[in-house]
């Protein structure tokens, strides 16, 4: 009977994918822990430790991608497990690159889903805003001005592309979020530092 065959097929699929999924869940938790530790190092301006943590997280990301590539039949359900940790990993890569001027880890991002990287870029804009507020408190107007220019450049580049909803349904919202971070930071900059000549 078709229903029995279908039920049996789904049960076999569950038995095959569940151990792999559990391994992916464990790896995603480890990535999240490392990423959060990386942000702690970033806010302490400890770039060496940030780089070490990011390197460790990157090895876990590579393992996750290897598992995905080895299990194409279950890719969709395995990718759902990775969404949050890959978004935060992407955010940390952008943040590290901005702080250190070292672009090494940007090379890993094209291997990730476009949506994960785009969400990480959106969250990075919020992180730049928060970090720059700390710089304003310290009177570091020059670096905040550069941060504003960076966010504006990112928003302008992304705005030149039309990405339909069936590829990524939050594209316009995320671009608007990046532009809003730039505008808010510019307002704070003008209030603290005045208009740059």
Backbone bond lengths (Angstrom), bond angles and torsions (degrees), N, CA, C in turn:
res aa  C-N    CA-C-N  psi(-1)  N-CA   C-N-CA  omega(-1)  CA-C   N-CA-C  phi
1 X - - - 1.464 - - 1.539 109.17 -
2 X 1.325 115.46 142.41 1.469 120.80 -174.75 1.520 111.49 -61.09
3 X 1.315 118.12 -42.83 1.465 121.69 -177.34 1.534 110.24 -64.23
4 X 1.315 117.17 -42.16 1.464 120.29 178.35 1.518 110.72 -63.65
5 X 1.339 116.72 -42.87 1.464 120.36 178.64 1.528 110.69 -62.60
6 X 1.325 115.14 -42.01 1.465 119.85 179.10 1.521 110.68 -62.81
7 X 1.312 116.68 -45.89 1.459 121.79 179.63 1.526 111.04 -60.60
8 X 1.316 116.46 -43.75 1.459 121.25 179.91 1.531 110.78 -64.81
9 X 1.325 116.30 -40.77 1.462 120.86 179.16 1.525 111.47 -63.00
10 X 1.319 116.54 -42.57 1.461 120.82 179.63 1.524 110.95 -66.77
11 X 1.326 116.30 -37.81 1.464 119.97 179.27 1.523 110.62 -65.90
12 X 1.330 117.26 -40.83 1.463 120.97 177.32 1.527 110.44 -63.37
13 X 1.319 115.50 -40.88 1.462 120.05 178.66 1.524 110.70 -61.46
14 X 1.329 115.96 -43.25 1.463 120.88 178.77 1.527 110.36 -59.28
15 X 1.330 116.95 -45.81 1.465 120.87 -179.17 1.529 112.22 -64.68
16 X 1.321 116.16 -30.89 1.467 119.86 179.42 1.527 111.83 -76.72
17 X 1.325 115.92 -44.56 1.464 119.26 -170.76 1.529 113.10 -85.71
18 X 1.315 118.50 -27.07 1.466 119.73 -171.78 1.531 113.06 -60.43
19 X 1.333 120.34 -45.21 1.477 118.50 178.35 1.538 112.14 -62.53
20 X 1.329 116.28 -36.35 1.467 120.08 178.41 1.527 109.48 -66.99
21 X 1.308 116.32 -42.32 1.464 121.42 179.33 1.530 110.98 -62.47
22 X 1.317 117.07 -41.27 1.467 120.68 178.19 1.526 111.07 -62.48
23 X 1.329 116.41 -39.74 1.463 120.60 176.90 1.529 109.99 -63.39
24 X 1.324 116.70 -40.47 1.460 122.01 179.16 1.532 110.92 -66.07
25 X 1.318 117.41 -39.61 1.470 121.18 177.81 1.527 109.88 -62.08
26 X 1.336 116.60 -43.67 1.464 120.65 179.29 1.529 110.36 -61.45
27 X 1.333 116.71 -46.37 1.462 120.53 179.81 1.532 111.49 -63.87
28 X 1.312 117.04 -39.57 1.470 119.81 -178.84 1.525 110.34 -65.44
29 X 1.328 117.58 -36.56 1.472 120.46 176.26 1.526 111.12 -64.81
30 X 1.325 116.20 -41.18 1.464 120.08 178.87 1.527 110.67 -64.14
31 X 1.325 117.04 -40.10 1.470 120.55 177.78 1.523 110.31 -62.61
32 X 1.338 117.18 -44.25 1.471 121.11 -179.57 1.529 110.71 -60.87
33 X 1.339 117.20 -42.85 1.469 120.82 179.70 1.527 109.71 -62.01
34 X 1.323 116.96 -44.42 1.467 120.59 -178.98 1.527 111.22 -67.06
35 X 1.316 116.30 -40.27 1.467 119.48 179.80 1.522 110.34 -63.48
36 X 1.317 117.80 -44.83 1.473 120.01 179.50 1.522 111.22 -63.52
37 X 1.321 116.42 -37.73 1.464 120.04 175.40 1.527 109.96 -64.02
38 X 1.328 116.30 -37.63 1.459 120.62 178.26 1.519 112.15 -61.53
39 X 1.326 117.72 -41.63 1.460 120.30 178.15 1.529 110.94 -65.51
40 X 1.318 116.76 -36.13 1.474 119.65 176.20 1.529 110.30 -60.77
41 X 1.325 117.01 -44.84 1.463 120.71 178.26 1.530 110.92 -63.66
42 X 1.330 116.05 -37.85 1.469 120.01 -179.33 1.523 110.89 -61.95
43 X 1.325 116.59 -44.72 1.463 119.76 -178.04 1.528 112.08 -73.55
44 X 1.331 116.47 -15.62 1.470 119.92 172.73 1.524 111.23 -92.86
45 X 1.337 115.79 1.84 1.464 122.83 -179.41 1.528 111.68 61.38
46 X 1.331 116.53 32.70 1.464 122.11 178.32 1.538 107.66 -100.92
47 X 1.326 115.62 80.77 1.462 121.47 -173.32 1.527 111.47 -67.45
48 X 1.323 118.27 -33.70 1.474 120.33 179.98 1.531 111.31 -63.13
49 X 1.329 116.02 -45.52 1.471 118.70 178.58 1.535 111.22 -69.93
50 X 1.312 116.02 -35.85 1.465 119.65 175.86 1.526 109.82 -58.92
51 X 1.319 116.99 -46.08 1.469 120.46 -179.84 1.528 111.26 -62.53
52 X 1.310 117.45 -40.78 1.477 120.94 179.45 1.530 110.96 -62.72
53 X 1.328 116.14 -45.36 1.468 120.10 179.60 1.530 110.34 -64.77
54 X 1.330 116.40 -41.66 1.465 119.89 179.74 1.522 110.98 -64.55
55 X 1.319 116.80 -37.80 1.463 120.68 176.64 1.528 110.85 -62.52
56 X 1.333 116.95 -43.41 1.472 121.03 177.51 1.532 111.03 -62.96
57 X 1.324 116.23 -43.68 1.468 120.34 179.87 1.531 110.36 -64.18
58 X 1.322 116.49 -36.59 1.465 120.57 -179.70 1.521 111.15 -64.03
59 X 1.311 117.25 -37.68 1.470 119.83 176.33 1.532 110.79 -61.89
60 X 1.332 116.67 -40.53 1.469 119.97 177.42 1.525 110.93 -66.62
61 X 1.329 116.91 -38.23 1.462 120.79 177.72 1.527 109.95 -62.93
62 X 1.319 117.01 -42.75 1.466 120.43 178.16 1.530 111.19 -61.42
63 X 1.321 115.71 -38.42 1.471 119.07 177.35 1.521 110.70 -64.79
64 X 1.320 117.47 -42.37 1.470 121.26 177.50 1.527 111.14 -60.16
65 X 1.322 116.73 -44.00 1.466 120.16 179.91 1.523 111.16 -65.23
66 X 1.331 116.37 -35.57 1.460 120.32 176.65 1.529 110.82 -64.12
67 X 1.330 116.18 -41.52 1.468 120.27 177.95 1.527 110.23 -63.61
68 X 1.333 116.86 -43.03 1.469 120.35 177.85 1.520 110.99 -58.94
69 X 1.322 116.19 -46.62 1.460 120.06 -177.23 1.525 112.17 -67.83
70 X 1.331 116.40 -26.24 1.469 120.40 179.19 1.524 112.39 -83.04
71 X 1.319 116.69 -10.57 1.470 120.73 -177.08 1.527 110.87 -131.92
72 X 1.346 117.50 60.22 1.471 119.64 -175.70 1.530 113.37 -60.46
73 X 1.325 116.83 -29.08 1.465 120.37 -178.92 1.527 111.69 -65.10
74 X 1.329 116.90 -29.82 1.463 121.27 -175.79 1.535 111.96 -110.22
75 X 1.315 116.01 15.54 1.471 120.59 -173.30 1.527 112.07 -54.65
76 X 1.322 117.54 -45.04 1.472 120.38 -176.49 1.525 111.96 -58.96
77 X 1.333 117.08 -48.67 1.469 118.54 -177.22 1.520 111.36 -70.77
78 X 1.336 118.18 -29.95 1.461 120.82 178.30 1.530 111.00 -74.36
79 X 1.324 117.19 -36.27 1.469 120.35 178.17 1.522 111.71 -63.79
80 X 1.310 117.03 -33.77 1.480 119.89 178.83 1.527 111.09 -61.39
81 X 1.328 117.05 -33.78 1.464 121.47 178.05 1.536 110.62 -65.90
82 X 1.321 116.67 -32.76 1.464 121.66 -171.07 1.525 114.73 -90.24
83 X 1.313 117.82 -11.10 1.474 121.19 -169.84 1.528 112.85 -50.07
84 X 1.322 118.42 -53.60 1.468 121.26 -174.36 1.525 112.53 -67.80
85 X 1.331 116.54 -44.84 1.468 117.85 -176.62 1.523 111.09 -69.52
86 X 1.318 118.20 -33.60 1.462 120.36 179.47 1.528 111.20 -72.32
87 X 1.319 116.77 -33.66 1.465 120.47 175.28 1.534 109.66 -64.02
88 X 1.332 116.52 -45.90 1.464 119.86 -178.84 1.526 111.56 -70.61
89 X 1.327 116.66 -34.52 1.470 119.69 175.11 1.528 109.83 -61.92
90 X 1.339 117.06 -46.04 1.469 120.86 178.99 1.518 110.67 -59.36
91 X 1.328 116.08 -43.49 1.465 120.62 178.70 1.528 110.81 -58.73
92 X 1.333 116.86 -44.86 1.463 120.34 -179.29 1.526 111.22 -65.68
93 X 1.328 117.40 -37.19 1.470 120.42 177.37 1.529 109.86 -60.47
94 X 1.334 117.01 -47.21 1.468 119.97 178.39 1.529 110.76 -62.10
95 X 1.316 116.08 -41.57 1.470 120.46 -177.14 1.528 110.59 -66.25
96 X 1.329 116.27 -45.53 1.467 120.82 177.47 1.531 110.51 -59.59
97 X 1.324 116.66 -44.75 1.460 121.21 -179.30 1.521 110.93 -60.50
98 X 1.321 115.86 -41.86 1.469 120.59 179.76 1.527 111.29 -65.77
99 X 1.320 117.09 -44.18 1.466 120.69 -176.79 1.524 112.78 -72.84
100 X 1.331 116.39 -38.88 1.467 120.38 -171.29 1.525 113.74 -98.42
101 X 1.342 116.33 -16.80 1.477 121.96 -172.98 1.531 111.11 63.20
102 X 1.324 117.12 21.89 1.465 123.64 178.00 1.532 107.12 -106.37
103 X 1.330 116.96 114.80 1.470 120.98 -174.20 1.525 114.00 -95.29
104 X 1.326 117.62 11.15 1.465 121.54 -175.34 1.530 112.63 -52.39
105 X 1.331 117.10 -47.81 1.465 120.24 -171.51 1.526 113.16 -77.66
106 X 1.326 117.07 -12.15 1.468 119.47 174.08 1.526 111.20 -61.30
107 X 1.336 116.25 -26.21 1.469 120.44 -178.79 1.525 113.13 -64.86
108 X 1.338 117.21 -18.41 1.466 120.13 -179.26 1.528 112.24 -84.68
109 X 1.326 117.02 -21.54 1.468 119.96 -172.48 1.534 114.28 -66.07
110 X 1.343 120.17 -35.31 1.473 118.04 177.85 1.527 114.06 -61.99
111 X 1.333 117.66 -15.70 1.470 120.43 177.77 1.528 112.37 -80.38
112 X 1.333 116.52 -11.32 1.458 121.17 -178.11 1.525 110.47 -95.08
113 X 1.311 115.90 164.18 1.459 119.86 176.40 1.527 110.05 -62.54
114 X 1.318 115.91 142.15 1.461 121.80 179.88 1.528 111.39 -53.87
115 X 1.332 117.00 -43.02 1.463 121.31 -177.51 1.522 111.60 -62.17
116 X 1.324 117.69 -40.67 1.466 121.32 -179.94 1.528 110.30 -62.51
117 X 1.320 115.45 -44.62 1.468 120.12 -177.71 1.526 110.35 -68.67
118 X 1.329 115.93 -40.94 1.464 119.83 -179.68 1.530 110.92 -63.88
119 X 1.315 117.05 -42.68 1.472 120.07 177.17 1.530 110.86 -65.53
120 X 1.331 116.78 -36.76 1.458 120.22 176.07 1.516 111.57 -64.65
121 X 1.319 116.94 -38.21 1.465 121.23 178.05 1.531 110.39 -65.97
122 X 1.324 116.51 -41.33 1.474 120.87 176.66 1.530 110.47 -60.44
123 X 1.322 116.85 -46.07 1.466 120.48 179.97 1.527 111.34 -67.93
124 X 1.334 116.41 -33.27 1.465 120.83 175.66 1.528 110.49 -59.11
125 X 1.323 117.12 -40.80 1.471 120.35 179.14 1.525 110.36 -59.20
126 X 1.326 116.99 -41.42 1.464 120.28 176.69 1.517 112.04 -65.35
127 X 1.327 116.44 -35.65 1.465 120.90 178.95 1.528 110.49 -68.83
128 X 1.325 116.88 -40.36 1.469 120.85 176.62 1.529 109.77 -61.07
129 X 1.321 116.15 -41.57 1.466 120.32 178.62 1.533 110.51 -59.58
130 X 1.335 116.76 -49.90 1.473 120.64 -178.55 1.528 111.45 -64.24
131 X 1.318 116.35 -43.95 1.462 120.67 -179.25 1.531 110.14 -64.13
132 X 1.322 116.35 -39.13 1.461 121.15 -178.77 1.519 111.93 -68.78
133 X 1.323 117.37 -30.81 1.465 119.28 175.00 1.533 109.70 -61.48
134 X 1.328 116.67 -39.83 1.468 120.00 175.54 1.523 110.79 -61.85
135 X 1.333 116.78 -39.15 1.461 119.82 179.05 1.527 110.92 -66.66
136 X 1.334 116.48 -36.56 1.469 119.46 177.70 1.526 111.34 -63.30
137 X 1.324 115.68 -38.90 1.466 119.94 177.96 1.529 109.92 -59.33
138 X 1.347 115.85 -35.01 1.464 120.98 179.95 1.530 112.01 -84.26
139 X 1.333 116.55 -1.11 1.462 120.37 178.94 1.518 114.17 79.06
140 X 1.335 117.13 20.20 1.465 121.53 -177.68 1.533 109.97 -88.13
141 X 1.326 116.13 74.14 1.461 121.19 -175.24 1.528 112.52 -69.20
142 X 1.336 117.90 -35.74 1.465 120.20 -176.33 1.521 112.21 -63.07
143 X 1.335 116.38 -46.89 1.467 118.83 -179.10 1.525 112.03 -69.67
144 X 1.313 117.40 -31.62 1.463 119.86 176.82 1.528 110.04 -68.79
145 X 1.320 116.93 -39.15 1.466 120.40 176.25 1.526 110.27 -58.90
146 X 1.333 116.49 -43.01 1.468 120.88 177.84 1.533 111.13 -64.56
147 X 1.330 117.29 -36.33 1.466 120.91 178.23 1.530 110.70 -64.78
148 X 1.338 116.13 -40.12 1.468 120.08 176.81 1.522 110.21 -60.96
149 X 1.318 115.92 -45.77 1.471 119.76 179.56 1.524 111.51 -61.62
150 X 1.334 116.71 -39.65 1.465 120.63 178.66 1.526 110.82 -60.82
151 X 1.335 116.65 -49.56 1.471 120.23 -178.68 1.522 111.26 -63.71
152 X 1.314 116.70 -39.85 1.468 119.98 178.22 1.525 110.82 -64.80
153 X 1.331 116.92 -41.04 1.471 120.59 178.54 1.529 111.26 -62.63
154 X 1.338 116.12 -43.28 1.472 119.81 178.77 1.519 110.13 -61.17
155 X 1.331 117.02 -48.12 1.471 121.14 -179.05 1.530 110.43 -62.17
156 X 1.330 117.29 -41.15 1.473 120.10 -178.68 1.520 111.57 -66.19
157 X 1.333 116.42 -41.27 1.474 119.59 178.29 1.523 110.27 -63.02
158 X 1.320 117.03 -47.76 1.463 120.77 -177.85 1.522 111.67 -65.95
159 X 1.324 117.21 -30.73 1.465 121.06 -178.55 1.517 112.75 -70.43
160 X 1.323 117.63 -17.46 1.464 119.85 -179.39 1.526 112.05 -79.52
161 X 1.311 117.33 -6.07 1.467 121.51 -177.80 1.526 111.09 -109.63
162 X 1.303 114.91 143.30 1.460 120.42 171.76 1.522 107.19 -104.51
163 X 1.319 115.70 119.11 1.470 120.74 179.24 1.525 107.12 -117.74
164 X 1.324 117.82 112.13 1.470 119.89 -176.92 1.526 112.31 -68.13
165 X 1.336 115.16 157.28 1.471 121.41 -177.26 1.520 112.87 -59.17
166 X 1.323 117.37 -32.01 1.463 117.72 -177.18 1.529 111.77 -71.16
167 X 1.334 117.69 -15.67 1.460 120.67 172.95 1.520 110.02 -90.89
168 X 1.338 115.43 -47.56 1.473 119.58 178.52 1.524 108.15 -157.44
169 X 1.318 116.29 107.69 1.464 119.29 -170.37 1.522 114.79 -78.62
170 X 1.325 118.80 -4.97 1.469 121.13 178.94 1.525 112.72 -110.57
171 X 1.313 117.38 13.83 1.464 119.97 -173.81 1.532 111.62 -58.76
172 X 1.304 117.46 -53.19 1.472 120.31 -177.69 1.524 110.97 -62.42
173 X 1.323 116.98 -41.30 1.463 120.38 179.14 1.526 111.21 -61.29
174 X 1.346 116.53 -41.28 1.459 119.92 -179.24 1.532 111.46 -69.20
175 X 1.333 116.77 -39.04 1.466 119.69 176.45 1.530 109.94 -62.98
176 X 1.328 116.13 -42.91 1.477 120.12 177.80 1.526 110.81 -61.55
177 X 1.320 117.66 -37.07 1.457 122.16 179.24 1.531 111.08 -64.63
178 X 1.326 116.63 -40.51 1.463 120.95 178.05 1.532 109.80 -66.01
179 X 1.324 116.31 -43.72 1.471 119.59 178.94 1.531 111.04 -63.80
180 X 1.320 116.53 -38.60 1.471 120.67 178.69 1.530 110.81 -63.65
181 X 1.343 117.23 -39.52 1.465 120.37 176.86 1.524 110.35 -61.50
182 X 1.342 116.28 -42.01 1.472 120.30 178.01 1.523 110.82 -63.05
183 X 1.337 117.35 -44.80 1.475 121.29 -178.68 1.524 111.40 -65.04
184 X 1.328 116.39 -42.44 1.471 119.68 179.30 1.521 111.46 -64.77
185 X 1.334 115.12 -40.60 1.467 118.66 179.21 1.532 110.14 -66.87
186 X 1.324 116.50 -37.67 1.461 119.72 178.51 1.528 110.62 -62.54
187 X 1.330 116.94 -40.55 1.468 120.40 178.29 1.524 110.99 -61.75
188 X 1.330 116.55 -44.12 1.462 120.58 178.71 1.530 110.74 -64.99
189 X 1.327 115.34 -39.68 1.464 120.04 179.37 1.531 110.69 -60.99
190 X 1.337 116.88 -47.39 1.465 121.03 -179.06 1.527 110.07 -62.60
191 X 1.324 115.99 -39.23 1.459 119.45 -178.83 1.527 111.46 -64.95
192 X 1.344 116.93 -38.11 1.467 120.60 -176.03 1.532 111.91 -90.59
193 X 1.313 116.54 -42.88 1.474 120.57 -170.29 1.519 113.69 -105.58
194 X 1.314 117.55 -11.91 1.462 119.56 -175.15 1.509 111.04 82.72
195 X 1.315 116.40 -179.04 1.470 120.92 -179.13 1.519 108.71 -82.83
196 X 1.312 115.92 129.23 1.474 120.02 -179.52 1.513 109.90 -76.46
197 X 1.299 115.09 133.93 1.480 119.38 -179.44 1.510 110.08 -94.36
